[in-house]
C-alpha cells in the first residue's frame, strides 16, 4: 500500500501539471450539460407548410387558420397550384405541402370524409413523417368534432415527468456519456502515453505488483467521475431546475460502478495498444456501439431480438435504465438491484482483465 500512495501522488502530479486536463474536466461537463439538452430534443417543431386551397370556402379557410395557429408549424402562405408548392419542397423552402381539394366544404356538409393530400419532404424523414402525423391529427379532429368531444373527456395522468420535459430524460443520459468519455478515454491514453515516452519501462522493473499499478490508474478516474457527477447535479439544478427524485447516494453508486467499468476497459485497450492513435480508434469503435445499443436514444424493446441480446453485456444499458429509474421515478435500491448486480459483475470482470492483460517485465 505504500507503493500505491506514491503512485497516486505521481498520477495526480501528472494531471495537475498537464495544462489541458484540469480545464477539460471542468469545462467539458459544462458545455455538454448546458448545450446538449437543447439540441438532443426529439420533439419536431418549426415545420414549414405550404397550403394549396382549391376549395376557397369558409370551411377550407378555417382549416388553413388551424394549421397556421399550431405551434408546430410555420405557415409559408398559400400557393396557387400543387406544382408550385412541390417546387418549394424541392428547393427546401418548405417541408410539407397540403392540398385541400375542390368540394371539401360540400363533402363535409354531406357527411363524407374529404381526401386531403399531404406531400412531405422525405429527405428529412423524421421531420416529414412526424409533421404528416401532426397534420393528420388536425384534419381528423377538424373533420370529426364528435371525436374531439370524446377525447376531451379522457384525462391523462403522467406519474413521472408530469410536464413531459424532454430534458429530464436526457440529463441522466448525458451523465452516462460524460463518465464514458472521461473515464474511458483518459486512462486508455494515460498508459499508451507512458509507453510512447518510455516511462512505463521504469515502472516495469520495480517490485510494484500488477494490482497496485492498475489500481493507481483507476482511483484518480473514480475521483474524476465523482467530481463530474457533482458538477452535473449542480448544473442540472442551476440551469434547468431539475433535481433527482431519488437518493443521490444511489446515483453516485451507479456512477462509481460505471466509472470502474470504463476506466478498466480503457486500461485493457491501452494494454493491447502501442500508440495513442490505435487506442483512440479502438475506444471509439466500442463507444459508438455501446451508446447506440444502450437504449439511450431509442427504446431497446424496439430492437430485433438478436440485437437485443447484446444489451445483456452492455454496461451502458444497465446504467441508463437504473439512473433514469432513480433520477426520474425516485426508485429505491430494490428497484435497481438487478442493474447494480450486473454492473458489479461487469466491473469485477473488466478489472480482473485489466490486471491480467498488463504485461509487467519483472
C-alpha positions in Angstrom: 0.0 0.0 0.0 3.0 2.3 0.5 3.8 1.9 -3.2 0.1 2.8 -4.0 0.4 6.1 -2.2 3.4 7.2 -4.2 1.9 6.0 -7.5 -1.2 8.0 -6.8 0.9 11.0 -5.9 2.6 10.6 -9.3 -0.8 10.4 -11.1 -2.2 13.5 -9.5 1.0 15.4 -10.2 0.8 14.4 -13.9 -2.8 15.6 -14.1 -2.0 18.9 -12.3 1.0 19.6 -14.5 -1.0 19.0 -17.6 -2.3 22.4 -18.6 -5.2 20.8 -20.6 -6.7 18.1 -18.4 -7.9 20.2 -15.5 -9.6 22.5 -17.9 -11.2 19.6 -19.7 -12.5 18.1 -16.5 -14.2 21.4 -15.6 -15.3 22.9 -19.0 -16.3 19.7 -20.9 -19.2 18.8 -18.5 -20.4 22.5 -18.5 -20.6 22.5 -22.3 -22.3 19.1 -22.5 -24.9 19.8 -19.8 -25.7 23.4 -20.8 -25.8 23.0 -24.6 -26.7 19.4 -25.5 -30.2 19.2 -23.7 -31.4 21.9 -26.1 -30.0 20.1 -29.1 -30.9 16.5 -28.3 -34.7 17.1 -28.4 -36.7 14.6 -30.4 -39.8 16.9 -30.5 -40.2 18.2 -34.0 -41.2 21.8 -34.4 -40.9 24.6 -37.0 -42.3 22.5 -39.9 -42.7 24.8 -42.8 -46.1 24.2 -44.6 -47.4 25.4 -47.9 -51.2 25.2 -48.5 -52.9 24.9 -51.8 -56.6 25.8 -51.3 -58.6 24.6 -54.3 -61.9 24.9 -52.4 -61.7 28.6 -51.3 -64.6 28.4 -48.9 -65.1 29.4 -45.3 -64.5 25.9 -44.2 -61.2 25.5 -46.0 -60.0 28.9 -44.8 -60.8 27.8 -41.2 -58.7 24.7 -41.7 -55.8 26.8 -43.0 -56.1 29.0 -40.0 -56.0 26.0 -37.7 -52.7 24.9 -39.3 -51.3 28.4 -39.1 -52.3 28.6 -35.4 -50.4 25.4 -34.4 -47.1 25.9 -32.6 -45.6 23.0 -34.5 -45.9 24.6 -38.0 -44.5 27.6 -39.8 -47.2 28.8 -42.3 -45.4 29.6 -45.5 -48.5 31.0 -47.3 -50.9 29.8 -49.9 -49.7 28.6 -53.3 -51.8 28.7 -56.5 -51.0 25.2 -57.6 -49.6 21.9 -56.3 -46.7 22.2 -58.7 -45.6 25.5 -57.1 -45.9 24.0 -53.6 -43.9 21.0 -54.7 -41.2 23.3 -56.2 -40.8 24.9 -52.7 -40.3 21.4 -51.2 -37.7 20.5 -53.9 -35.9 23.8 -53.1 -36.1 23.1 -49.3 -38.2 26.2 -48.8 -41.0 24.1 -47.3 -41.2 20.7 -45.6 -44.8 19.8 -46.3 -47.4 20.8 -48.9 -51.1 20.5 -48.1 -53.7 20.4 -50.9 -57.3 21.0 -50.0 -59.4 19.5 -52.8 -62.3 21.3 -54.5 -65.6 20.3 -52.9 -64.0 20.0 -49.5 -66.8 22.0 -47.8 -69.6 20.3 -49.6 -68.2 16.8 -48.8 -68.1 17.8 -45.1 -71.7 19.0 -45.2 -72.8 15.7 -46.7 -71.1 13.7 -44.0 -68.4 12.4 -46.3 -64.6 12.3 -45.4 -62.7 14.7 -47.7 -59.4 13.4 -49.1 -56.7 16.0 -48.3 -53.3 15.5 -49.9 -50.2 15.7 -47.8 -46.9 15.8 -49.6 -43.9 15.7 -47.3 -40.2 16.2 -48.0 -38.7 12.7 -47.5 -35.0 13.9 -47.4 -35.5 14.6 -43.7 -37.6 11.5 -43.0 -38.2 12.2 -39.3 -39.5 15.8 -39.9 -41.6 14.7 -42.8 -43.3 11.7 -41.1 -43.9 13.3 -37.8 -45.1 16.5 -39.4 -47.5 14.5 -41.6 -48.8 12.8 -38.4 -49.4 16.1 -36.7 -51.4 17.3 -39.8 -53.4 14.1 -39.9 -54.5 14.6 -36.3 -55.5 18.2 -37.1 -57.6 17.0 -40.1 -59.2 14.2 -38.2 -60.1 16.4 -35.3 -61.4 19.2 -37.6 -63.5 16.8 -39.7 -65.0 14.9 -36.7 -66.0 17.2 -33.8 -67.6 14.3 -32.0 -64.3 12.5 -31.7 -62.8 15.7 -30.2 -65.6 15.9 -27.6 -65.0 12.3 -26.6 -61.3 12.9 -26.5 -61.8 15.9 -24.1 -63.4 13.5 -21.7 -60.3 11.4 -21.4 -57.8 12.5 -18.8 -54.2 11.5 -18.8 -52.1 11.5 -15.6 -48.3 11.3 -16.1 -46.9 9.8 -12.9 -43.3 10.7 -13.9 -42.0 13.8 -15.6 -45.5 15.3 -15.5 -44.8 18.1 -17.9 -43.1 15.7 -20.4 -40.0 17.8 -20.4 -37.5 16.0 -22.7 -34.5 17.5 -20.8 -35.5 15.4 -17.8 -34.9 12.2 -19.8 -31.7 13.4 -21.5 -29.8 14.8 -18.4 -29.2 11.3 -16.8 -28.1 10.0 -20.2 -25.7 12.9 -20.6 -24.2 12.0 -17.3 -23.6 8.5 -18.7 -21.9 9.9 -21.8 -19.6 12.1 -19.7 -18.5 9.2 -17.5 -17.9 7.0 -20.5 -15.8 9.7 -22.3 -13.8 11.0 -19.2 -13.2 7.6 -17.5 -12.8 5.6 -20.7 -10.5 7.6 -23.0 -8.3 9.3 -20.3 -7.0 6.0 -18.7 -6.5 4.5 -22.2 -4.4 7.4 -23.3 -2.6 7.5 -20.0 -0.8 4.2 -20.3 -0.3 4.5 -24.0 1.3 7.9 -23.5 3.7 6.4 -21.0 4.5 3.6 -23.5 5.3 6.2 -26.2 7.5 8.2 -23.8 9.2 5.1 -22.4 8.5 5.9 -18.8 6.4 2.7 -18.3 9.6 0.7 -18.5 10.8 2.3 -15.3 7.7 1.0 -13.6 8.1 -2.4 -15.0 11.5 -3.0 -13.4 10.2 -2.1 -9.9 8.7 -4.6 -7.4 5.3 -3.0 -7.7 2.6 -5.6 -8.3 0.2 -5.5 -11.2 -2.8 -4.9 -8.9 -1.1 -1.9 -7.3 -0.2 -0.4 -10.6 -3.7 -0.8 -12.2 -5.3 0.4 -9.0 -3.2 3.6 -9.1 -4.5 4.2 -12.6 -8.2 3.6 -11.7 -8.5 5.6 -8.4 -7.9 9.0 -10.0 -10.6 8.5 -12.5 -13.1 7.4 -9.9 -12.4 10.7 -8.2 -12.8 12.5 -11.6 -16.2 10.7 -12.1 -17.3 11.8 -8.6 -16.4 15.5 -9.5 -18.1 15.2 -12.9 -21.3 13.9 -11.4 -21.3 16.6 -8.7 -20.8 19.2 -11.4 -23.6 17.7 -13.4 -26.0 17.8 -10.5 -25.2 21.4 -9.8 -25.7 22.4 -13.4 -28.9 20.5 -13.7 -30.3 22.3 -10.7 -29.0 25.8 -11.5 -29.6 25.8 -15.3 -32.8 23.7 -15.7 -34.2 23.5 -12.2 -34.1 19.7 -12.4 -33.1 17.6 -9.4 -33.0 13.9 -8.7 -36.3 12.4 -7.4 -34.4 9.5 -5.7 -31.4 9.2 -3.5 -28.2 10.9 -4.7 -26.2 8.2 -3.0 -27.7 5.6 -5.3 -26.8 7.8 -8.3 -23.2 8.1 -7.1 -23.0 4.4 -6.6 -24.1 3.8 -10.1 -21.6 6.4 -11.4 -18.8 4.8 -9.5 -19.6 1.3 -10.9 -19.8 2.7 -14.4 -16.5 4.6 -13.9 -14.9 1.4 -12.8 -16.2 -0.4 -15.9 -15.0 2.1 -18.4 -11.7 3.0 -16.7 -10.9 -0.7 -16.6 -11.9 -1.0 -20.2 -9.7 1.9 -21.1 -6.8 0.2 -19.4 -7.5 -3.0 -21.3 -7.4 -1.2 -24.6 -4.2 0.6 -23.6 -2.6 -2.7 -22.6 -3.1 -4.1 -26.2 -2.3 -0.8 -28.0 1.1 0.6 -28.9 0.2 4.1 -30.0 -2.4 6.7 -29.0 -3.9 6.7 -32.4 -4.6 2.9 -32.2 -6.1 3.3 -28.7 -8.4 6.2 -29.8 -9.7 4.3 -32.7 -10.4 1.1 -30.7 -12.1 3.0 -27.9 -14.2 5.0 -30.4 -15.3 1.7 -32.2 -16.6 0.3 -28.9 -18.0 3.6 -27.6 -20.3 4.1 -30.6 -21.6 0.5 -30.4 -22.2 0.7 -26.7 -24.1 4.0 -27.0 -26.3 3.1 -29.9 -27.3 -0.3 -28.4 -27.8 1.0 -24.8 -31.4 2.5 -25.1 -30.1 6.0 -24.6 -31.7 7.4 -27.8 -34.3 4.7 -28.7 -36.0 2.0 -26.6 -34.2 -1.3 -26.6 -37.5 -3.1 -26.8 -37.9 -1.9 -30.4 -34.6 -3.7 -31.4 -34.7 -7.0 -33.3 -34.4 -9.9 -30.8 -30.9 -11.0 -32.0 -29.6 -7.4 -31.4 -31.5 -7.1 -28.1 -29.4 -9.9 -26.6 -26.3 -7.6 -26.8 -27.9 -5.4 -24.0 -27.2 -8.2 -21.5 -23.5 -7.4 -21.6 -23.8 -3.7 -22.3 -23.0 -1.7 -19.1 -24.4 1.5 -20.6 -27.8 -0.2 -20.9 -27.9 -1.1 -17.2 -26.6 2.3 -16.1 -29.1 4.3 -18.2 -32.0 2.1 -17.1 -31.0 2.4 -13.4 -30.2 6.1 -13.3 -33.5 7.0 -15.1 -35.3 4.9 -12.5 -33.7 6.7 -9.6 -33.4 10.2 -11.1 -36.8 10.5 -12.8 -39.0 8.0 -10.9 -37.4 8.2 -7.5 -36.6 4.5 -7.4 -35.0 2.8 -4.4 -32.2 0.3 -4.2 -34.6 -2.5 -4.6 -35.8 -1.0 -7.9 -32.3 -1.1 -9.4 -30.8 -4.1 -7.6 -30.6 -6.1 -10.8 -28.8 -3.4 -12.6 -26.4 -2.8 -9.7 -25.6 -6.5 -9.6 -25.0 -6.6 -13.4 -22.7 -3.5 -13.3 -20.8 -5.0 -10.3 -20.2 -8.3 -12.2 -19.1 -6.5 -15.4 -16.8 -4.1 -13.4 -15.2 -7.0 -11.5 -14.6 -8.9 -14.8 -13.2 -5.8 -16.5 -10.9 -5.0 -13.6 -9.5 -8.5 -13.5 -9.0 -8.5 -17.2 -7.1 -5.1 -16.9 -4.7 -6.6 -14.4 -4.2 -9.9 -16.3 -3.6 -8.2 -19.6 -1.0 -5.8 -18.2 2.4 -7.2 -19.2 5.0 -6.4 -16.5 8.6 -7.4 -17.2 10.0 -8.2 -13.7 
